[in-house]
Amino acid sequence: MGTAQQHDRRPAGRRILSLFAAAAVTFAASVAFVTGAAPAAADPVEQCTATHGAVVAVDFGPFGGGVVRGCDTTPTTGYELLRDGGFTTEGTRHDGPGFICRIGNGSFNSGTQYPTPATEDCVLTPQATAYWSYWIASPGQASWSYSPLGAMDRKPGAGDVDAWVFGGTDVGGTTGRPTFTPDDVRAGGGATPDPSDTPTDGPSVPVGKIDVEAAARWVTQQLHDGSHVVDEGSETPNYFLTTEAAYALAAAGGRSPALDKVVARLASGTDEYAYAAGPEEAPDAAAAARLALLAEITEGDPRDFGGHDLLGGLERNVCPTGPGPGCTAKGDFRGALYGDGQALGVLALLRGGAVPPAETVTRLTQLVCEDGSVTSILIGPDEFCDGDPMTTGLVALVLDEAGGHDAVVAKNVAYLKKAQLRSGAFPGYNGSTTGSVPATAHAAQALRALGEVRAADAAIWWLSREQLADGGFGLDEGAEGPALYATAPAVLAGSGTSLVTLTTKVPEPTEPPTTPPTTPPTTTPPPSGDGPNLKKGVAYLTSPANLQQGRYYAAGGPTGRADFGLTIDGAFALAATGHDNDALRTVVDFLDRGGKDGEARTVHDWTNAGSAHAMGGSMGKAALLAQVVDRDPRDFGGKDLIAGLADAVCTAKSAQPDRSCADKGAYTYAMSVFGQSLGVIAQVRAGEEKAAKAPVGYLAGLQNTSSGAWPSLVPPTGDADVDSTAMAAMALDLVPGDAHAAAVAKALAWIASKQLEDGGFPGAAGNSVNSAALAVQGLSLDAEKYGKQIAKARTFLASQQNADGGFNVAKEGQRGSDLRASTQAVGGSTGISFGVLARSLDGTTPNPVPSASTPPVIVTPGGSAGGGGIVDAGGGGGGLASTGTQTLGLAGAAAALVLAGWGAVVAARHRRPAVGGDL
């Protein structure tokens, strides 16, 4: 594109986005502890019950055996369940134990691990047609789901069952399912009974009441000029939050001058909010629906709001088929992307007196998971389905209003009642034990409307305890700062209404207030909208608990194996910020001077430079680090990486079973767009434009010319990925001349179109930190045009930073700082392209290496299975060296799919991973 970034390459002044997105995330999430270790003593299977412990089943059928079942009464991760269930594993030579290549059990063929070396050498990650795939089922789930998390990242719950099956799957995990059902291998060998630890009519808690007036006052204080909400540091409206504020004001006080002013501002911004692509294009479905609902709530006309027929825009843009541009499946409102947008579209039509197209309502029912929850993503048929209470509450209300879906709504309600915590709260996601304010507010609205009064009252009681002194609500249990995203639905819940019934008519109070209004404080600390706290982030990245001896990040396990790819990601983050250049120098010296990890491996045991299995993406990544800190990529760690990249350019597609070359112009063993992009950047930065011509052409040819997006995998699988698109755009933007300017511009427009209302971006883990950080970096190639989107994304990243300085993997899912996501967020929020990152190490001093310390080792002491049948793993089998804890376990991203190797990159909708442990 010829942006200013290409012309300003001052070494001391550049900052960077550090991590290479979901591809590397998957590997981190998969790292295990032990290679080929003897099995732990499995708990007797009868000790695992429907409410205690978890069961794992491994199908040795392809090798002449049967299904072997193991039990762990105290599982911490899916990997620990496999290990403690009595199974042994072996990883690959290149990637270590984290990529499961073989599994064995003493009850089948004397513990022989399969596949044997005669059929799979386990040097690199196995091919996609023959690997151990990972499947899961929760209590009450009668069929298997392809795990969206790696086994090291998944935390099995009581009554869960896991399965490992050898063979192949497609990208979405819709083929290759286990031939046995979850009920076949559950504890007790039968269906899981309904949980009995939660009362069927709601927890027994006191009566509570939300101070709606105080909450409304707080909402009013958030309005800029009394008419709209803006993000910190911005002057442009945040229309999504402005609609939330309008709903809250309508629920709290009915029609008022304050509400009228907000409605007028939203009407004047309809073009910008709902029709940003132009009046002749399909509207943003969720935005059009939200504005239409506001018109209906305030007795306006949704067919003439802001000069647009909002209902007509929805009616005219229903997907006739899918997948396709803006469409996941038939019945989607074009561009809706998420379940709440689809539900609001249906509701807007219902409230506006229109009959929603039948397929739009049917589409909502297709989002209902087997346990009755509703997934927040518009998944395709047979894709992994994992719902949440917040989306379930909204969709249940809309389906009830639409009519004709009583059985589905009853299933939704049953799920909500089971999901409710004893405190009365609802978690933000399945498996969480922490209350979420938005989830609890939406669930309370649905439960009250659907007749579950006691459960709704319990939720309100919990919400009343979470209301802050200024009247607002934080996002999660115990939050100290308020957020409009949480406060608005809490106001509706406290007012006894929902978007289905909300009007500006003030309801008559049913009883006097039980508590006086809360006096707001004299000052409210403004939220940080200026991006994450980078100094805290760097402190987290360089803490002794994370950066082993100040030199590398560990891949997990007691042997001190390094994750060299993650280590370079951390170095990029340090280079981006400049907040600890001595720490950066220490890491670079370790890599450049042949430093060895706990297994005596150097960085080139990871790049495979100079070998028959040279990894193009890995060599590119290491070469890029050398260039960033002004080291010599032609002699980095004793290898000429630039020459290695030139030698790694494929002249033709390799014939199966050789998987080294995806096609002409690809780099050897670069199985992702990330790997290809890294090689291109390194070659171009080295001035090797001629040698990079074929790789550049191959990378450019992977772009979807219609949408502008890139896929995640090489060869391409037809998916579209924010992370990979940003990475490819940075690579092509670096190429001299303007030949790729139009492709980069189209890519950036596509990325911007994927931004969610809270500023985040969709990724493999949901509303992903990795994707948001990479989007910031990509959009910064044209910061003048996309400044608004960048600011929102940086604010989103700041909202995902934890007290320790680290970052969550995603807005949804398990909480807690993740090392890989943190390297991404710290560097990514600076928004600098890999093509121009530079950080001088002049004047730096490497940190002294502390004396190594060895954690205490706890030693846990440890029939034949023929073909067919289910066999329980025995309790013997030797001992397993273990720390007894997971202090060295690397918590990978929720994006990671299977621990079973070949998957280093996933597409945003839980697609099948592919070979590519090169990042």
N, C-alpha and C positions, 0 to 999 in steps of 0.2 A: 504493500500500500504506500510505501514511501513515507511513513509517519515520522514524526520528529524523533521517535525513539531510535530510528536507524541512524540518525545523524548526530546523536549526542551520546557518545560512549565514554564519558569520563570515568576512569576506573574507580575513583573514590566516591563517586556520587550516585552510583546506580544501585537500585534495589531490585529484589526478584520474588517471583512466585516459586516456591521451592519444590513442591512434591509433584509427582507425576500421576496423580489421580488414582482412580479405582483399580487400575491394573496392578500397581504396586500394593495397594491396600489389600487386595485379595491374598497375596502372598503373606503379608504380615499376619493376617487373621488366621492363617493356616499353620503357623509355626508350632511345632510340638517340642517335647522335652527329650525323648530318648529314641535312638535308632536301634532297632533290632533288640530291644530289651526284653527280658523275660517277663511274662505276664504277672500282674499283681494277683493276689489271691482274691478271686471273685466272690462277692457275697452270694450266699445261696439264693437262687431265684425266688424261692417262696418268701424271702424277706422283702422283696419289692412288691408293693401293693398298689392299689389304685390311688392311694393318697400318700405313699411313702416310697422314695427311691424312683429309679428309672431303669428301663430295660433296653438293651441293645441287641440287635440280631444281625448276623452276618451270613449271607447266602453263598456257600461254597459250591452251589449246584454246577456252575460252569466247569468245575474241576473234579466232578464226580462225587461231591459230598452233599450235605444237606444244609439246612439252616441251623446255625448254632446261636444259642441265646445266652446272654450274660446279664448280670444285675449289679448295680451299684446303689447302695442305700443312701449315699451322700454325694451325688454327682455335682461337680463344680462346672465342668465344661463337657461338650460332646466328646472331646478327645479323652478326657479323664474317664468318661463313661466307657469308652471303648477299651481303654487300658485297664481300668479297674474291673471291667467286666470279664477279664481273663484272656484278652487277645494281645498278640504281638504285632508290631508294624515295622516297616522299613521304608525309608524315604528314598529320594533319588540322590545320585552322587553329586549332581550339580547344585541342587537346591536344599539338600539336607533332609532331616526327618520331617520337616513341615509338609512336604508333598508326599502323601501316603501313596506308595507304589505297591506294597505287598501287605497282606494281612494273613495271620495264621492263628490257630488255636489248638491246644493240646488234645482236644477231643476229636480232631479230624487229621488223619494221616500223620500221627505223631508230632503234630505242631508245625508241619511244613508250611512255609509261607507261600502264598500265591498272589500273582503268577510267578512261576519259577524263572530263574535266569535263562533257561532255555528258550522262553518265549518273550521275555521282556528284560532287557539289561538294566533298566532303572538308572541309566546314565542321565538322561534328560527326562522331562515330565512326559508321562505316557500319552499316547494318542487318544483323541476324543472318542474313538470307537471301542476302546478297551481300557477302562480305568475303573477305580472304585468310586461310585457315586454315592452321595449322602442324602438320606431321606428321613423325614421326621413326621411324627403324629402326636398331637396333644390329646389330653383326655377328652373323650367324646368324639374324636375325629375318626371316622371309619375308613378313610383312605389316606394314602401317603402324599406328602407334599415335598417337593424338591427343596432342600434347605437353602434359604437365602443367606445364611451365615456360614462361615467356616466352622469346623468342629471346635477349634480353639476359642472361638468367639461365642458360640451358642451355649447357653446355660439351661440345661434341661430342667423342667419342673417336675413336681411330683406327679407320677402317673404317665409321664411321657414315654414314648418308645422311639428309638432310632433304628435305622436300617442301613446297611452297607451292601451294595449290589455291584457285581463286576459286569462290565459290558459297556454300552454306549448310550448316550442320551442326545437329544437335540438341544438347541440353544435354550429353550424355555424349560427343559426338564419334563416335557410332556410325553416323552417316550423313555423306555428303559426302566419303568417302575418295578418295584418288587413284585414277584408273582404271588406272594402271601400278603395277607391283610394285617393291619395293626392289631386287630383283635386276635389274630392267630398267635401272636407272640407276646401279648400283654401279660402283665402279672395276673396269675390265675387263669390265663388262657382264654379269657373272654372279654366281653365289652366292658369298658370302664363305666362304673355307675356314676350317676350325677353326684357332684360334690355335695357333701352334707355339712361342711363346716361353715357355710354361709346361709343364714336363714332365708327361706324362699320369699319372704315378704319384706326383707330389708333388715339391716342391722338395728339393734336396739340402742338408740342414742337419744339424748334430750332434744326438745324442740328448739330450733334456732330460727333466726330471722336476719336476713340481709338488710343492712341500712341502705336502701335504694336511693334515698335522697342524697346521702353523703357520696355515694358512688357517682351519681349524676353530676354533683358539683365537681368532683374530680375530673370527670369526662369533659365538662365544660371548660375547665382550666387548661385542657390540652388543645383547645381550638385556637389556631392562629387567626387573629383578627375576628375571632368569633365565628368563623365560617368553615374552616377546614383544618386538617391535621397535616403537619409537615414533619419529616424526619429531621433529627438533629443536624444542624449545619446545612440544611437545604431550604430553599425558598419555594420549591414546587410541591404541590399537594400530594399527600399519600391518600389516593382516593379509596383504596380498600379500607384503611383505618377510619377514613372520614365516614364511609357508609356504616361502619361499626358504631361510630359515635352517634350517628343519626338514629340507628335502631335503639341504642341505649336511651337517648333522650326521649324518643317516642314512648318507650316502655315506662320510663320513670315519671313523665309528666304530661304525656299527650301533646296535643298541638300547642305550640308556643312560639313567640317571636324568635327565640334562640334556635329552635328546630327549623323554622321556616328559612332562616338565614343559611343554615347548613344545606338544606334541600336545594335552595337556589344556587348555591355554589356548585353542588354536584351536577345540577342540570346544565350549568354553563360549562362544565368540564366533561360532558358526555363524549364529545369528539375525542378528547385526549385519553379518557379512561377506557371507553368501550369500543371506540372506532379508531384506534391509533393507526391501523393499517390503511385507513381510508374509508369513506362512506360507502363505496361500492364493494368493499371486501366484507367477509364474514366478521361479525363483531367478536370481541373477546367474550366468550359465552358466559363465564362467571361474572364478569363486570356488567354485562347487559342484564343478567338475571338479578344481580344485587340492586341495580338502579331501578329495574322494573318493580321489584318487591318494595323498594322505598316509595315509589309512586303510589303503589296500591295501599301501603300502610298509611300514607299521609293523604289519602283520598284524592290523589292525582291521577293522571292518565298515562299508563305505561305505553300506550301507542302514540303518545306525543310528549315525550320527555326529552328535553334538551334538543328538540328538533328531530327526534328519531322514533320510529316505531320499534320499540325494544322487543316486544313480543313477536312481531313479524320477523325481526332479525333472527330470533331463536327458531321460529317455525321453518324459515327458509334454509336453515343451515343444520339439518340433521343428516348425519352420515348415512348414505345408502348402503355402504359396505365398509369393510376395513380388514386389515390395517391399510392405511394410506395417509397422505398429508393431512395432519390435524385430526385423524381418525384412528382410534385403536380398534374399534369394532362397529358393526352396524348399530345404529341407534344413538351413538354419541352425538352430543352437540359439538359441532366442529370446533376443535381447539380447547375443549373443556379440560382435558388431561386428568382431572382429579374428580373423585366421587362427589365432593361437596358442590363443585361447579355443575355437575350433571343433576344433582338433586335440586339445587336452587333454580336451575332452568325449568325443570318440571313444575316446581312449586310456583314459580312466577307465572307460568301459563295457567295453572289451576286457579290461582288467585285472581288472574286477569279475566276469568270467564272463558278461556280457550280450552279446548280439549287437546292435551299433549299427544303428539304422535305416539301410538301404542309402543313402538319400538324404543322410545326414550324411557318409558317406564319399565319395560322389560329389561332394558340395559341396567337399571338400578338393581333389579333382582339378581342379575348375573354377578354383581359385586358382593353378594352375600356368601360368606365362607361357610364351611361345613358346620362350624360351631355356632353359627348365627351372627357372628360379627360381620362388619362390612369393611372392606379394604378401602383405604383412602385413595388408591391409585386406580385409574380406569384400566384394569388388567384385561388381557385378551383371554379367550377360551383356554381353559386348562392351565393357565399360569398360576404360579404360587399365590395363595390367598391367605393373608394375615390381616385381620381387621383390627379396629380399635374402638373404644367406647364413644369417642367424639363423633366420628363418622357414622357409627351405628345409630346413635341417637337422632341425628339429622335425617338419615335415610329412612328410619322407621317412621318418623313423623310424616315424611312426604309420601311414603307408600300407603300409610293409613289414610291420608287425605285423598290420595288417588283412588283408593278403594279396590276391592277385588284381590287383595293380597294378604288376607288375614293370617294364613298359615306362615307366611314369611315374616310378617310383623310379630307374630307370637314367638317365632324363633329368635328374632332380634331382641325382644323383651327378655326372653329366657337367658340369652347371653349377657345382657346388661345386669341382670340380677346376680348372675354368677360372678361377673367381673367386679362387682362392687366390693370394696374393701370393708373391713369391720368398722373402720372409722367413719364410714359413709361416703368416702371419696371414691373416685374412679381413677385408675391409672391412665397415663397417656398412651400406653401400649401394652399389649399382652405380656404377662410375665413380670411387669413392674410392680413393686410394692409401695411406690410413692404416689401420692395423690397429685393429680393435675387439675388446675382450676378450670381451664377451658373444657376439658373432657368431662369433668364433674358437672359443669353448668349445662352442657348440651345433653348429657344423660339425664339430668334432673328434669329438664324441659320435656323430654320424651316420656319419661316414666310418669310424670304427673298427667300429661295429656292422655296417656294410654291406661290410666287407672291404677297405676302402682304407687299409691299415695305414700305409703310408709317408706318405701325405698327413696322416693323423691324427697320426702321430709328429711331423711337421714343425710342425703346429699346437701340439702340446703343448710342443715346444721353444720356440716363440715365447712361449707363455703363461708358461713358466718364467722367461723373461727379464723379463717384466712384473710378476712377483710382487714386492710391496713389502717393505720391511724388517719391517713389522708382521705380515706374512703375508697381508694382503688384496691385492686387485687393483683398479686404477682402471678407468674405463670405456674409455679410449682409449689408444693407444700413447703411452708416455711420461708418463702421468698421474702426478701426485705424491701424490694422495690416494685412499684406498680407497673402494669402494662395494659394498654388499651385492648390488646387482643384478648386478654383474660377478663378484663373488667366488663366489657360490653355484654358477652353472653351471661355473665353472672348477674347483671342487672335484669336481663330478661327472665332468668330463672327465679330471681328474687321477687319479680313482679308477677310470677305465676303465668307467664305467657311464653310464646315462641314465635318464630317467623311465620308459622302457619296461621296464628290467630291475632297477632299484634296489630293494633290500630291506634290512631291518635286519640281515640275516645278514652278518657280517664276512667278506669274501673273504680267502682265503689269499694272502699276498704272493707274487708271482712272482719277486721278486729283492730283495736288501737295498737300502736307500736308498743313493743315490750321493752325496748331500750331507747334511750335518747340518742339523737344524732351525734355522730362522732365529730369533734371539732378538728377541722383540718389544720395542719401545721402552718406556721407562718412562711416557711420556705420549703420547696420540694427540690431535692437534688436532681438536676436534669440527667437523663440517661446518656450514656456515651454513644454518640452516633458517628464518631470520628474514626471508627475502626477499632480493632482489638488493641489491647495493651501489649505492645511488642516486647517491651523489656521484661514483663512477666512471662511472656511466651518463650523468650530466649532463656530465661532462668529455668523454666521447666525443661526445655530441650537439653540444657547443659548440666542439669542436676546429676550428681553422682549415681542416683538411683536409675537414671536413664542412660547417660553416656558412660559406658563402661571404661573406667580408668581414663576418662576424658578422651578416648580414642575412637570408639565405635559403639553402635547400637547392637545389642545382642538379639539373635534370632530365637532365643529361648533355650532352655535346657541347661543342665549342670556343666556342660563341656565348654561353655564360653564361646560358642559358634557365633560369628559376626553375621549380621544382615548388612552386607556391603551396599546394597541398593538403598536401603533406608538410611544408612550412614551418610551417603552422598546427598540424599534428600535433606538431612539435617545440616550438612555443610552449605547447601544452597540457601537454606533459611538463614543461617548465620551470615552468609555473604549478603543477603538481601537487606538485613537490618543494620549490620555493622556494630551491633551492641556488644559483641564479645569476640573480637578478632583474634585474641590469643587462643581461645577455644577452637576457632576455625583453623588457625595455624596448626594446632595440635592434631586435629583430625586429618588435615591435608598431609602433614608430614608422615603420619602413620600409614596412609594409603600410598604415598609417593615413594617412601623409603623401604618398602617391602615389609611393613609391619604385619605380624601374624596374630591371628585370633587364638582362642583357646584350643582350637583343633589344628593349629599350625598352618592355617590357610591364609593366603594373601588375597588382595583384591582381584588378582588375575586367576585365582581359582574360581572366581565368580564370572569374570568376563570371558574366560576360556580363550583369551587372546593367544594367537599362535598355534592353536590346536585345531583338530578336525571339527570341533564343535564350537567355534568362535561365535559368540553371541553379539549380533550387530547392535542391538539396543543397549546392551550393557557396555560395550566398548564406547559407543557414542556418549553414554552418560558419564563414564569416567573421563573421557577426553574433554567433555564440556566442563567438568569441574576444573581440570587443569587449565583450561582457557580462562575460566572465570577468575582464578587467582593468579594468573600470569605465570603458571608453570608450563612446562613443555609437554604438549600432548604426544609428541613424537618420542618422548622418553619419560613416560609417567609410570612409576612402579617398575621400571626396567623394560617397558614394552612401547613400541611405536604404534599407538592406537590409530593414528591417521592412516598409516599404511595398512593396518589391519582392517579398517573400514573399507578401503579401496579394494582389498582382496575379498571382502565379504559381500560385495555387490553381486547378486545372482545374474547369470547370463541367460537362464531359462528356468522354468518351473521344474522342480525335481519330481521324479517319478516315484510313486508310492512303492514301498513303505518309507522311503526317504522323505523326511519332512523338513529338510533344511531350507528349501527355497519355496516361498509362496508363489513367486512369479518372477519374471524378468524385471530387474530393477529393484526388487526387494533385497534387504540385507539378510544374510543367513541367520536363521533362528530368531528373527525379529517377528514375533507372532502377534503384534499389536500395532496400531497406529502410533502409539507412544514410542515403541522401539524404532519404527521407521523414522519418525520425526526427530528423535534424538540423534540418530546417525546423520540425517540431513543437516541439522544445526551444527554439529561438530565439524562436518566436512566443509560447510560454507564458511564457518568462522575461521577455519584453517586456510581459507583461500583456495580450496580445492573445488571450485565451481564445475570444472570440466568433469572431474571424477564423480561429482554428485549429480550430474545431469540425469542419469537413468534413475537413481533413487528419488530425485525430485519429481520426475515424470510419473513414477509409480505412485508416489504419495498423492500427487494432484489428481491422478486418475481414480483414486478411491473416494473422492468427494461425490456426494449425491448432487448432481447438477440441478435438480429441481428444488430441493430444500436448502442446499448449501451445507448440510451436515456431513460429518465423517462417521463411519462406524467405529466400533471399538476393536474389532478383531481383524487379523490378516491371516488368510483371505477373508474378505468381507462377508458378513452374514445378513446384511440388510437392516441392521439396527441403526439408530442415530444416537450419538452420545455427546453430551455437552463437554465432558472432560477432553475426549479425543479431538473434538472439533476445535477447541481452544488451542490444543497442543499443535495440531496440524497448521492452524492459521499462523501461529508464531513461527513455525518452520518456513512456510512459504513467504511470509512477510519479510523474512531475512534475505531471501534470494534476490540478488541485484536485478534491477529493472522493474518494469511494471507488468510483466507477463502474467503474474498471479494476483494482481491487485483486485480484480473483479471477484475472483474466487474467495479471497480473504474478506472482502467487504460483505459478500453474501453469507459467509460463515458467521461473521460478527452479528449480522442482522438475525440470523437463525438463533444464535445464542441468546441475544436480547429477548427474543420472542418467548423463550422458555423460562424467563424469570418468574418466580412465584410471587404472590402478593406480599409476603413478608420479606422479600429481598433475596431469598434463597433460590437454589436451582435444583432440579430433580437429578438424582444420581442413583447408583446401584443401591445405596443404603436408604433412599427416600429423599428427604429434603437435606441434601448432603453438604457438609462442610467442604469436602474435597471439590465438589462440583462448583460451589460458590467461589472458592478461592481461585480455581482455574478460570472460571468465567471472568473474574476481576482482571486476571492477567490477560486473557484474550481480548476483552473489551477495551482494555487500556491501550491497545494498538490504535484505537481511535477514541481517545479519552474525551475529546471535545464533543463528539457526537453522543457518546454513551455515558456521560458524566453522571446522569441521574441514576442509571442502572448500577453503576459502580458504587455510588454512595449507598444505595440501598443494600447492595450485597455486602459491603464492609460493615454496615450496621448489623446485618444478619450474622456475620462472623463474630462480631463483638458479643452478640447475644448468646453464642455458643461457647464462649470462653469461661472456664471454671476458675474457682478461687486459687488453684495451684498454678494457674497460668496456661494449662493445657486446654484442649478443645474436645468437645464431643464429636463422635463420628457423624452424627446427623441430628436433626431436630427431634426425629422420632427414635424409638429404639432405646437400647441400654444407655444409661447415663454414665458419665465418668470420662476423664481425660484419656485420649488415645494418642500414642506417640506419633504414628504416621499421619493422622489427621492434623495433629498439631504442627508438624513440620510444614504441611501444606498451607495451613491457615496463616502461620507466622510469615512465611515468605509470600504467599499468594496475595495477602491484603496490601502488599506494597505495589503490586500491579506491574512489575517490570518483566519484559519478555526475556526468555532464556537467550535470545539472540544478542542481547545487549548487556546482560549482567556482567559486572566486573567489580572486584574488591581487592584492593592492594593489600598485601601482607607486609609491606615495608614497615619496619619499626616494631613488628610484633615479636613476641617471645613464646615459644610453645610452653604449655603448662607442664609442670613436673608430673611424671606418672606415679600415682600412688602405689603403695605396695599392694599386691594382690591379696585378697582375702577369700577364703574358701568357705562357703556355707556348710553347715553341718549336714551330714548325709544320714538319712534315716532309711534303714533297710526293712522293707515290708516282705515277709515270707509269702511265698506263694501258697476212659471208655472211648472208644472210637466211634466216629459218626460215619455211617455208610451213606449211600445215596438216598435222599428223601428223608422226611421227618424233621422235627425240631429237637435239637439236642441242647441241653443246658451246659454251659461251660463249667468245668470243675474248679475246685478251690485251690488245687495245688499248682505246681509248675515252676517252682523256683522263686527267686527273690527279685525285687525291682528296687534299684537305687533311686531314691526320690528325696527331694528337700522336705516333703511333707506339706509344702505350701506352693503357691504359684508366684513367688516373689520375682522369679525370672521370666514368667510367662508374658509374652507380648500380646496385649489386647489389640487385635487387628480390627479393621473397620467392619461395620455391619454390612458393608458391600460385599465382603468376601463370600464366595460360594463354598465349594467343597474343600475340605482339607485334602482331598484326593487330587492332588497335583495338577494336572494339565491346565488348571484355571488360574491364570494371573490377570485376566481382564474380563469384566462382565459388563453387559449393557445395562441400561438404566432400569429395565423391567425384569430383573432377576434372570437375565439370559444365561445360557450355559457358558462357562468359562472355556478358554482355549489355551493351548500350550503357549507359554510365554513367560517363563520365570526369568526374564532378562532384565527386569527393572528393579 
